[in-house]
């Protein structure tokens, strides 16, 4: 058995090492609890986390819903990537200019496009989950991921989804958005009815 030698009143005596460790464990455990509580307190008061949430709301409320693409330069990085893994899995929108043009094209096709943010969850220092719903009426031609043009349907679409957003290292701008979305009510497209598609991932 391992022992820890201690001196008492000029005499040496041995104390089992495991008993020393047992005495220390509660102190270490309590220290870890205090450290975890402190980390939680810091994270809830982190102004950078709030800034991330504010930028997410600006993207949906002002850029997508109002077409204020002038904000794009302050919201996303130069190497920003947008991708929809459900409906346009082969399409990537890369960069500020391409994303601004994409937003404008969507708003031309759906002039009344409007987003509502349901919940925003900051899951770690650089990642955010966003649950949203949107609706818009297709009044102008659209094109799919293969560049094929489609005539306007003149019907209103209701869509819901979740975005997984990655921020840059200092959490000042959005670096990537991955979209998981689906139709929440039957969408009429001309004579055909497109039934709700099942989402690939749901949280």
GUMAR-448842 format. One line per field, with one value per residue: x, y, z of N, C-alpha, C, O in turn; residue number from 1. Coordinates in nm, 2 decimals. Atoms other than C-alpha are relative to their C-alpha. Layout:
# GUMAR-448842
n_c1	(X:...)
n_c2	(Y:...)
n_c3	(Z:...)
ca_c1	(X:...)
ca_c2	(Y:...)
ca_c3	(Z:...)
c_c1	(X:...)
c_c2	(Y:...)
c_c3	(Z:...)
o_c1	(X:...)
o_c2	(Y:...)
o_c3	(Z:...)
num	(NUM:...)
This chain:
# GUMAR-448842
n_c1	(0.08:-0.07:0.02:-0.05:-0.07:0.02:-0.07:0.08:-0.07:-0.14:0.00:0.05:0.10:0.05:0.15:0.03:0.02:0.14:0.08:-0.03:0.07:0.14:0.02:-0.02:0.10:0.12:-0.05:-0.02:0.13:0.07:-0.07:0.05:0.14:-0.01:-0.06:0.10:0.09:-0.06:0.00:0.14:0.03:-0.07:0.06:0.13:-0.02:-0.10:0.06:-0.02:0.11:0.12:-0.03:0.03:0.15:0.04:-0.03:0.09:0.13:-0.02:0.00:0.13:0.10:-0.03:-0.05:0.10:0.14:0.02:-0.09:-0.10:-0.12:-0.11:-0.04:-0.07:-0.14:-0.03:0.05:-0.06:-0.14:-0.03:0.01:0.13:0.06:0.14:0.04:0.13:-0.03:0.12:0.05:-0.10:-0.12:-0.12:-0.02:-0.07:-0.01:-0.13:-0.05:0.09:0.07:0.08:0.11:0.09:0.08:0.09:0.11:0.08:0.07:0.11:0.10:0.07:0.09:0.10:-0.01:0.04:-0.08:-0.02:-0.05:0.02:-0.09:0.07:-0.10:-0.14:-0.07:-0.14:-0.03:-0.15:-0.05:0.02:0.11:0.14:0.12:0.11:0.13:0.07:0.10:0.02:0.11:-0.02:0.08:-0.08:0.06:-0.09:-0.07:-0.11:-0.09:-0.05:-0.14:-0.06:0.01:0.13:0.10:0.13:0.10:0.06:0.11:0.10:0.06:-0.08:-0.06:-0.03:-0.12:-0.06:-0.13:-0.10:-0.13:-0.12:-0.09:-0.13:-0.06:-0.15:-0.06:0.03:0.15:0.05:0.07:0.04:-0.09:0.06:0.13:0.05:0.14:0.09:0.13:0.10:0.13:0.08:0.14:-0.01:-0.03:0.06:-0.09:0.08:0.10:-0.05:-0.02:-0.12:0.03:-0.11:-0.12:-0.05:-0.13:-0.10:-0.04:0.09:-0.05)
n_c2	(-0.12:-0.13:-0.08:-0.14:-0.02:-0.13:-0.02:-0.05:-0.01:0.05:0.14:0.03:0.10:0.03:-0.01:0.06:-0.10:0.00:-0.08:-0.14:-0.04:-0.01:-0.13:-0.10:0.01:-0.09:-0.13:-0.01:0.01:-0.13:-0.10:0.02:-0.05:-0.15:-0.04:0.02:-0.11:-0.12:0.01:-0.02:-0.14:-0.08:0.02:-0.07:-0.14:-0.03:-0.10:0.05:0.09:-0.08:-0.06:0.10:0.01:-0.13:0.01:0.10:-0.06:-0.09:0.07:0.04:-0.10:-0.12:0.04:0.09:-0.05:-0.14:-0.02:-0.10:0.07:-0.09:0.05:0.13:-0.02:0.00:0.12:0.12:-0.01:0.00:0.14:0.05:0.11:0.03:0.12:0.06:0.14:0.08:-0.03:-0.04:0.06:-0.02:-0.15:-0.07:-0.15:-0.03:-0.14:-0.10:-0.05:0.10:0.02:-0.12:0.02:0.11:-0.06:-0.08:0.09:0.06:-0.10:-0.03:0.11:0.00:-0.14:-0.01:0.10:-0.05:0.10:-0.02:0.08:0.05:0.02:-0.01:0.06:0.00:0.13:-0.01:-0.14:-0.04:0.06:-0.04:0.06:-0.09:0.06:-0.12:0.02:-0.11:0.02:-0.09:0.03:0.01:-0.09:-0.01:0.13:0.04:0.10:0.10:0.01:0.03:-0.11:0.01:-0.10:0.05:-0.11:-0.03:0.08:-0.09:0.05:-0.03:0.11:-0.01:0.08:0.00:0.07:-0.02:-0.03:0.02:-0.11:0.00:-0.13:0.00:0.02:-0.10:-0.01:-0.13:0.01:0.13:0.06:0.11:0.04:0.12:-0.01:0.12:-0.06:0.08:-0.06:0.04:0.03:0.03:-0.12:0.02:-0.06:0.03:0.11:0.10:-0.03:0.05:0.03:-0.04:0.09:0.03:-0.06:0.10:-0.01:-0.08:-0.01)
n_c3	(0.00:0.01:-0.12:0.00:-0.12:-0.06:-0.13:-0.11:-0.13:0.02:0.04:0.13:0.01:0.13:0.02:0.13:0.11:0.05:-0.09:0.03:0.12:-0.04:-0.06:0.10:0.11:-0.01:0.03:0.14:0.06:-0.02:0.09:0.13:0.00:0.00:0.13:0.10:-0.02:0.04:0.15:0.05:-0.02:0.10:0.13:0.01:0.00:0.10:0.10:0.14:0.02:0.03:0.13:0.10:0.01:0.07:0.14:0.06:0.02:0.11:0.13:0.04:-0.01:0.09:0.13:0.07:0.00:0.05:0.11:-0.03:0.03:-0.04:-0.13:0.02:-0.02:-0.14:-0.07:0.05:0.04:0.14:0.05:-0.05:0.08:-0.03:0.07:-0.04:0.02:0.03:0.13:0.10:-0.06:0.09:0.02:-0.10:0.02:-0.06:0.01:-0.03:0.12:0.04:-0.09:0.02:0.12:-0.03:-0.08:0.09:0.09:-0.07:-0.03:0.13:0.03:-0.11:-0.05:-0.14:-0.08:-0.14:-0.10:-0.14:-0.08:-0.12:-0.11:0.03:-0.11:0.01:-0.06:-0.04:0.03:0.14:0.07:-0.04:0.07:0.01:0.05:0.07:0.10:0.09:0.11:0.11:0.12:0.12:0.11:0.12:0.02:-0.09:0.06:-0.10:-0.02:0.12:0.09:0.08:-0.04:-0.03:0.00:-0.14:-0.04:-0.06:-0.12:-0.12:-0.06:-0.14:-0.02:-0.13:0.00:-0.10:0.06:-0.08:0.04:-0.06:0.00:0.01:-0.13:-0.10:-0.02:0.04:0.12:0.04:0.10:0.08:-0.03:0.06:-0.02:0.00:0.00:0.06:0.01:-0.12:0.04:0.14:0.09:0.13:0.11:0.12:-0.02:-0.09:-0.14:-0.05:-0.15:-0.08:0.00:-0.13:-0.02:-0.02:-0.14:-0.09:-0.14)
ca_c1	(0.00:0.13:0.17:0.22:0.48:0.39:0.57:0.39:0.56:0.90:0.79:0.73:0.42:0.26:-0.09:-0.24:-0.23:-0.58:-0.72:-0.54:-0.69:-1.03:-1.00:-0.90:-1.16:-1.46:-1.25:-1.16:-1.52:-1.65:-1.39:-1.51:-1.87:-1.77:-1.57:-1.86:-2.10:-1.87:-1.83:-2.21:-2.24:-1.98:-2.15:-2.49:-2.34:-2.11:-2.19:-2.04:-2.31:-2.58:-2.41:-2.44:-2.81:-2.85:-2.68:-2.90:-3.21:-3.07:-3.02:-3.37:-3.56:-3.38:-3.20:-3.44:-3.77:-3.70:-3.43:-3.18:-2.88:-2.66:-2.63:-2.47:-2.12:-2.14:-2.31:-2.11:-1.75:-1.58:-1.57:-1.93:-2.10:-2.48:-2.62:-2.96:-2.91:-3.28:-3.40:-3.09:-2.82:-2.60:-2.62:-2.37:-2.38:-2.03:-1.92:-2.09:-2.18:-2.32:-2.53:-2.67:-2.77:-2.93:-3.14:-3.25:-3.34:-3.55:-3.73:-3.80:-3.96:-4.14:-4.20:-4.38:-4.12:-4.12:-3.93:-4.02:-3.75:-3.89:-3.59:-3.22:-2.99:-2.62:-2.48:-2.10:-1.87:-1.92:-2.23:-2.60:-2.92:-3.21:-3.57:-3.77:-4.08:-4.15:-4.41:-4.41:-4.61:-4.44:-4.51:-4.21:-4.01:-3.76:-3.47:-3.36:-3.02:-2.96:-3.04:-3.38:-3.64:-3.98:-4.29:-4.45:-4.71:-4.90:-4.95:-4.83:-4.58:-4.54:-4.20:-4.04:-3.68:-3.37:-3.04:-2.71:-2.49:-2.12:-1.95:-1.59:-1.34:-1.41:-1.79:-1.83:-1.97:-2.15:-1.92:-2.15:-2.52:-2.66:-3.03:-3.27:-3.62:-3.95:-4.30:-4.53:-4.86:-4.94:-4.81:-5.01:-4.79:-5.02:-5.24:-5.01:-4.99:-4.65:-4.69:-4.47:-4.12:-3.97:-3.67:-3.34:-3.25:-3.47:-3.36)
ca_c2	(0.00:0.35:0.58:0.95:1.03:1.32:1.46:1.52:1.64:1.54:1.19:1.05:0.85:0.70:0.78:0.57:0.76:0.66:0.83:1.15:1.14:1.07:1.39:1.59:1.47:1.66:1.98:1.92:1.83:2.15:2.35:2.20:2.29:2.65:2.67:2.53:2.78:3.06:2.95:2.94:3.29:3.43:3.27:3.41:3.75:3.73:4.04:3.85:3.59:3.86:4.02:3.69:3.67:4.04:3.97:3.66:3.87:4.14:3.89:3.76:4.07:4.33:4.14:3.86:4.03:4.39:4.34:4.56:4.40:4.70:4.52:4.21:4.36:4.40:4.07:3.81:3.73:3.75:3.37:3.33:3.01:2.95:2.61:2.44:2.07:1.98:2.16:2.28:2.04:2.10:2.48:2.69:3.07:3.19:3.54:3.87:3.98:3.64:3.62:3.98:3.89:3.57:3.76:4.01:3.73:3.56:3.88:3.96:3.62:3.65:4.03:3.97:3.73:3.76:3.57:3.52:3.40:3.16:3.06:3.13:2.90:2.97:2.62:2.70:3.00:3.00:2.81:2.91:2.72:2.92:2.80:3.02:3.03:3.23:3.29:3.45:3.46:3.35:3.63:3.60:3.32:3.13:2.90:2.57:2.46:2.34:2.67:2.57:2.84:2.79:3.00:3.18:2.98:3.28:3.09:3.16:2.92:2.86:2.72:2.63:2.53:2.53:2.70:2.59:2.90:2.92:3.25:3.35:3.32:3.65:3.60:3.93:3.79:3.49:3.25:2.97:2.89:2.54:2.53:2.24:2.33:2.19:2.29:2.31:2.31:2.17:2.41:2.44:2.48:2.51:2.20:1.99:1.98:1.94:1.76:1.85:1.71:1.54:1.72:1.54:1.66:1.78:1.91)
ca_c3	(0.00:-0.09:0.21:0.27:0.54:0.78:1.08:1.41:1.74:1.60:1.50:1.16:1.09:0.78:0.65:0.37:0.04:-0.06:0.25:0.16:-0.19:-0.04:0.16:-0.14:-0.38:-0.23:-0.25:-0.61:-0.70:-0.54:-0.73:-1.05:-0.97:-0.89:-1.22:-1.42:-1.26:-1.33:-1.70:-1.73:-1.58:-1.82:-2.12:-2.04:-2.00:-2.30:-2.52:-2.82:-2.79:-2.79:-3.09:-3.28:-3.21:-3.32:-3.65:-3.71:-3.66:-3.89:-4.16:-4.15:-4.05:-4.27:-4.55:-4.63:-4.53:-4.64:-4.91:-4.73:-4.90:-4.80:-4.46:-4.62:-4.61:-4.23:-4.16:-4.36:-4.43:-4.77:-4.80:-4.68:-4.80:-4.82:-4.90:-4.88:-4.83:-4.88:-5.19:-5.36:-5.24:-5.55:-5.53:-5.33:-5.30:-5.22:-5.13:-5.04:-5.40:-5.49:-5.18:-5.23:-5.58:-5.46:-5.21:-5.47:-5.71:-5.45:-5.36:-5.72:-5.76:-5.42:-5.37:-5.04:-4.90:-4.52:-4.25:-3.89:-3.65:-3.39:-3.18:-3.18:-2.99:-2.94:-2.89:-2.87:-2.93:-3.31:-3.39:-3.38:-3.46:-3.59:-3.63:-3.88:-4.09:-4.40:-4.67:-5.01:-5.33:-5.65:-5.90:-6.13:-6.29:-6.08:-6.17:-6.00:-5.91:-6.26:-6.42:-6.56:-6.56:-6.41:-6.47:-6.17:-5.99:-5.84:-5.53:-5.17:-5.02:-4.65:-4.54:-4.22:-4.14:-3.93:-4.02:-3.88:-3.88:-3.83:-3.73:-3.79:-3.51:-3.34:-3.38:-3.56:-3.89:-4.04:-4.23:-4.34:-4.34:-4.39:-4.44:-4.35:-4.46:-4.58:-4.69:-4.39:-4.58:-4.92:-5.19:-5.51:-5.82:-6.12:-6.16:-5.93:-5.56:-5.40:-5.06:-4.77:-4.80:-4.50:-4.35:-4.35:-4.00:-3.72:-3.38)
c_c1	(0.09:-0.04:0.06:0.06:-0.03:0.07:-0.10:0.07:0.13:0.00:-0.06:-0.10:-0.05:-0.15:-0.03:-0.03:-0.14:-0.09:0.03:-0.08:-0.15:-0.04:0.00:-0.11:-0.12:0.04:0.01:-0.14:-0.07:0.06:-0.05:-0.14:0.00:0.05:-0.11:-0.11:0.05:0.00:-0.14:-0.04:0.06:-0.07:-0.13:0.01:0.09:-0.07:0.02:-0.11:-0.13:0.02:-0.03:-0.15:-0.05:0.02:-0.09:-0.13:0.01:-0.01:-0.14:-0.10:0.02:0.05:-0.10:-0.14:-0.02:0.10:0.11:0.14:0.13:0.07:0.09:0.15:0.04:-0.04:0.08:0.15:0.02:-0.01:-0.13:-0.05:-0.15:-0.04:-0.12:0.01:-0.13:-0.05:0.10:0.14:0.12:0.03:0.08:0.00:0.12:0.03:-0.12:-0.09:-0.10:-0.13:-0.10:-0.08:-0.10:-0.12:-0.09:-0.08:-0.12:-0.12:-0.07:-0.10:-0.11:0.00:-0.04:0.07:0.02:0.03:-0.04:0.09:-0.07:0.09:0.14:0.08:0.15:0.05:0.15:0.05:-0.03:-0.11:-0.14:-0.10:-0.11:-0.12:-0.08:-0.12:-0.01:-0.11:0.03:-0.08:0.09:-0.06:0.08:0.08:0.11:0.08:0.04:0.15:0.08:-0.01:-0.12:-0.10:-0.14:-0.10:-0.06:-0.12:-0.12:-0.06:0.10:0.06:0.03:0.11:0.05:0.14:0.09:0.13:0.10:0.10:0.13:0.05:0.15:0.06:-0.03:-0.15:-0.06:-0.09:-0.03:0.09:-0.07:-0.14:-0.04:-0.14:-0.07:-0.14:-0.10:-0.13:-0.08:-0.15:0.01:0.01:-0.05:0.09:-0.07:-0.10:0.05:0.01:0.13:-0.02:0.13:0.11:0.05:0.14:0.10:0.05:-0.10:0.06:-0.11)
c_c2	(0.12:0.08:0.14:0.03:0.14:0.00:0.06:-0.01:-0.07:-0.14:-0.02:-0.11:-0.01:0.01:-0.06:0.10:0.01:0.08:0.15:0.04:0.01:0.13:0.11:0.00:0.09:0.15:0.03:0.00:0.13:0.11:-0.01:0.06:0.15:0.05:-0.01:0.11:0.13:0.01:0.03:0.15:0.09:-0.02:0.07:0.15:0.05:0.09:-0.05:-0.09:0.08:0.06:-0.10:-0.01:0.13:-0.01:-0.10:0.07:0.11:-0.06:-0.04:0.11:0.11:-0.04:-0.08:0.07:0.14:0.02:0.10:-0.07:0.08:-0.05:-0.12:0.02:0.00:-0.13:-0.13:0.02:-0.01:-0.14:-0.07:-0.11:-0.02:-0.12:-0.06:-0.14:-0.08:0.02:0.03:-0.05:0.02:0.14:0.05:0.15:0.04:0.15:0.10:0.04:-0.11:-0.02:0.12:-0.02:-0.11:0.05:0.08:-0.08:-0.06:0.10:0.05:-0.11:-0.01:0.14:0.01:-0.09:0.06:-0.12:0.03:-0.09:-0.05:-0.01:0.01:-0.07:0.00:-0.13:-0.01:0.13:0.05:-0.05:0.04:-0.08:0.10:-0.07:0.12:-0.06:0.11:-0.03:0.10:-0.05:0.01:0.07:0.01:-0.13:-0.02:-0.10:-0.10:-0.01:-0.04:0.11:0.00:0.10:-0.06:0.12:0.03:-0.08:0.09:-0.05:0.03:-0.13:0.03:-0.10:0.02:-0.07:0.04:0.03:-0.03:0.10:0.00:0.14:-0.01:0.00:0.10:0.03:0.13:-0.02:-0.15:-0.05:-0.10:-0.02:-0.13:-0.01:-0.14:0.05:-0.09:0.08:-0.04:-0.01:-0.03:0.13:-0.03:0.06:-0.04:-0.10:-0.10:0.05:-0.07:-0.02:0.04:-0.10:-0.02:0.06:-0.11:0.00:0.09:0.00:0.04)
c_c3	(0.00:0.13:-0.02:0.14:0.05:0.13:0.10:0.13:-0.01:-0.04:-0.13:0.01:-0.14:-0.01:-0.14:-0.10:-0.05:0.09:-0.02:-0.13:0.03:0.06:-0.10:-0.10:0.02:-0.03:-0.15:-0.07:0.02:-0.08:-0.14:-0.02:-0.01:-0.14:-0.10:0.01:-0.05:-0.15:-0.05:0.02:-0.10:-0.13:-0.01:0.00:-0.11:-0.11:-0.14:-0.04:-0.04:-0.14:-0.12:-0.02:-0.07:-0.15:-0.07:-0.03:-0.11:-0.14:-0.05:-0.01:-0.11:-0.14:-0.07:-0.01:-0.07:-0.12:0.02:-0.02:0.03:0.13:-0.02:0.03:0.15:0.07:-0.03:-0.04:-0.15:-0.06:0.04:-0.10:0.05:-0.08:0.06:-0.03:-0.03:-0.14:-0.11:0.04:-0.09:-0.02:0.12:-0.04:0.08:-0.01:0.02:-0.13:-0.05:0.09:-0.01:-0.12:0.02:0.07:-0.09:-0.10:0.06:0.03:-0.12:-0.03:0.10:0.06:0.15:0.10:0.14:0.09:0.14:0.08:0.12:0.12:-0.05:0.11:-0.03:0.07:0.03:-0.05:-0.14:-0.07:0.06:-0.08:0.00:-0.06:-0.06:-0.08:-0.10:-0.10:-0.11:-0.12:-0.13:-0.12:-0.12:-0.02:0.10:-0.08:0.11:0.00:-0.13:-0.11:-0.08:0.05:0.02:0.00:0.14:0.02:0.05:0.12:0.12:0.06:0.15:0.04:0.14:0.00:0.11:-0.08:0.11:-0.04:0.07:-0.01:-0.02:0.14:0.11:0.01:-0.05:-0.13:-0.03:-0.11:-0.09:0.06:-0.07:0.04:-0.01:0.00:-0.08:-0.01:0.12:-0.03:-0.15:-0.09:-0.14:-0.10:-0.13:0.03:0.10:0.14:0.06:0.15:0.08:-0.01:0.14:0.02:0.02:0.14:0.08:0.14:0.09)
o_c1	(0.19:-0.15:0.15:-0.01:-0.01:0.10:-0.17:0.11:0.17:0.11:-0.15:-0.09:-0.04:-0.22:0.03:-0.11:-0.19:-0.18:-0.06:-0.14:-0.21:-0.15:-0.07:-0.14:-0.16:-0.04:-0.03:-0.16:-0.14:-0.01:-0.07:-0.17:-0.07:0.00:-0.12:-0.16:-0.03:-0.03:-0.16:-0.11:0.00:-0.09:-0.16:-0.08:0.13:-0.16:-0.05:-0.15:-0.20:-0.08:-0.08:-0.19:-0.14:-0.06:-0.12:-0.19:-0.09:-0.06:-0.17:-0.18:-0.07:0.01:-0.14:-0.20:-0.12:0.09:0.16:0.21:0.24:0.18:0.17:0.21:0.15:0.00:0.09:0.19:-0.07:-0.05:-0.13:-0.04:-0.17:-0.01:-0.14:0.01:-0.12:-0.07:0.07:0.23:0.24:0.13:0.05:0.03:0.12:0.03:-0.23:-0.21:-0.21:-0.24:-0.22:-0.20:-0.21:-0.24:-0.21:-0.19:-0.23:-0.23:-0.18:-0.21:-0.23:0.06:0.00:0.01:0.07:-0.02:-0.05:0.09:-0.12:0.07:0.17:0.06:0.20:0.05:0.19:-0.03:-0.04:-0.13:-0.15:-0.08:-0.14:-0.11:-0.10:-0.12:0.04:-0.16:0.09:-0.11:0.15:-0.16:0.04:0.08:0.18:0.04:0.06:0.22:0.20:0.02:-0.14:-0.12:-0.18:-0.07:-0.06:-0.20:-0.23:-0.18:0.22:-0.01:0.06:0.09:0.05:0.15:0.05:0.17:0.09:0.16:0.14:0.05:0.21:-0.02:-0.04:-0.19:-0.17:-0.17:0.03:0.12:-0.03:-0.17:-0.03:-0.18:-0.04:-0.18:-0.06:-0.14:-0.09:-0.22:0.11:-0.06:-0.01:0.12:-0.06:-0.17:-0.03:0.02:0.14:-0.05:0.24:0.09:0.04:0.23:0.08:0.09:-0.14:0.10:-0.10)
o_c2	(0.13:0.09:0.16:0.02:0.24:-0.10:0.16:-0.12:-0.14:-0.20:0.05:-0.21:0.09:-0.04:-0.02:0.20:0.12:0.14:0.23:0.15:0.10:0.19:0.21:0.11:0.16:0.22:0.13:0.08:0.18:0.20:0.09:0.12:0.21:0.15:0.08:0.16:0.21:0.11:0.10:0.20:0.18:0.08:0.12:0.22:0.16:0.05:-0.02:-0.10:0.04:0.08:-0.06:-0.02:0.11:0.03:-0.08:0.05:0.12:-0.01:-0.02:0.12:0.17:0.02:-0.04:0.06:0.17:0.13:0.16:-0.10:0.03:-0.03:-0.16:-0.07:-0.04:-0.15:-0.22:0.13:-0.03:-0.15:-0.19:-0.09:-0.04:-0.13:-0.07:-0.19:-0.20:-0.07:0.01:0.03:0.02:0.18:0.02:0.18:0.03:0.20:0.07:0.05:-0.08:-0.04:0.10:0.01:-0.10:0.02:0.07:-0.05:-0.07:0.07:0.10:-0.08:-0.05:0.16:0.11:-0.12:0.17:-0.22:0.15:-0.22:0.03:0.05:-0.03:-0.02:-0.05:-0.14:-0.10:0.21:0.17:-0.03:0.05:-0.10:0.17:-0.13:0.22:-0.18:0.23:-0.14:0.21:-0.17:0.11:0.02:0.06:-0.21:0.07:-0.15:-0.06:0.07:-0.02:0.09:0.09:0.11:-0.15:0.23:-0.06:-0.11:0.05:-0.02:0.05:-0.23:0.14:-0.22:0.13:-0.16:0.12:-0.04:-0.01:0.09:-0.02:0.21:-0.12:0.00:0.07:0.12:0.16:0.07:-0.24:0.02:-0.13:-0.01:-0.14:0.00:-0.22:0.11:-0.19:0.18:-0.16:-0.07:0.01:0.22:-0.13:0.18:-0.15:-0.10:-0.18:0.17:-0.19:0.07:0.05:-0.22:0.07:0.04:-0.21:-0.11:0.19:-0.10:0.06)
o_c3	(0.08:0.17:-0.10:0.24:-0.02:0.19:0.07:0.17:0.08:-0.04:-0.17:0.09:-0.22:0.08:-0.24:-0.08:-0.08:0.05:0.00:-0.13:-0.03:0.04:-0.08:-0.15:-0.08:-0.09:-0.20:-0.17:-0.07:-0.13:-0.21:-0.12:-0.08:-0.19:-0.19:-0.09:-0.10:-0.21:-0.15:-0.07:-0.15:-0.20:-0.12:-0.05:-0.12:-0.17:-0.23:-0.16:-0.13:-0.21:-0.22:-0.14:-0.15:-0.23:-0.19:-0.13:-0.19:-0.23:-0.16:-0.10:-0.16:-0.24:-0.18:-0.12:-0.12:-0.18:-0.07:0.08:0.03:0.16:0.07:0.09:0.18:0.19:0.05:-0.07:-0.23:-0.18:0.05:-0.22:0.16:-0.20:0.19:-0.15:-0.06:-0.22:-0.23:0.06:-0.04:-0.09:0.24:-0.15:0.21:-0.13:0.01:-0.12:-0.08:0.04:-0.01:-0.12:-0.04:0.04:-0.08:-0.13:0.01:0.02:-0.12:-0.08:0.07:0.17:0.21:0.20:0.16:0.09:0.17:0.05:0.20:0.22:-0.17:0.23:-0.13:0.19:0.11:-0.11:-0.16:-0.19:0.18:-0.20:0.10:-0.17:0.01:-0.11:-0.06:-0.11:-0.08:-0.13:-0.15:-0.18:-0.23:0.08:0.15:-0.19:0.22:-0.06:-0.14:-0.22:-0.17:0.17:-0.05:0.06:0.22:-0.07:0.05:0.15:0.10:0.08:0.18:0.01:0.19:-0.09:0.20:-0.17:0.23:-0.15:0.19:-0.12:0.00:0.24:0.23:0.08:0.00:-0.16:0.02:-0.20:-0.20:0.18:-0.19:0.15:-0.10:0.10:-0.14:0.06:0.15:0.05:-0.21:-0.07:-0.20:-0.10:-0.18:0.13:0.15:0.16:0.05:0.23:0.02:0.00:0.23:-0.07:0.08:0.19:0.03:0.19:0.21)
num	(1:2:3:4:5:6:7:8:9:10:11:12:13:14:15:16:17:18:19:20:21:22:23:24:25:26:27:28:29:30:31:32:33:34:35:36:37:38:39:40:41:42:43:44:45:46:47:48:49:50:51:52:53:54:55:56:57:58:59:60:61:62:63:64:65:66:67:68:69:70:71:72:73:74:75:76:77:78:79:80:81:82:83:84:85:86:87:88:89:90:91:92:93:94:95:96:97:98:99:100:101:102:103:104:105:106:107:108:109:110:111:112:113:114:115:116:117:118:119:120:121:122:123:124:125:126:127:128:129:130:131:132:133:134:135:136:137:138:139:140:141:142:143:144:145:146:147:148:149:150:151:152:153:154:155:156:157:158:159:160:161:162:163:164:165:166:167:168:169:170:171:172:173:174:175:176:177:178:179:180:181:182:183:184:185:186:187:188:189:190:191:192:193:194:195:196:197:198:199:200:201:202:203)
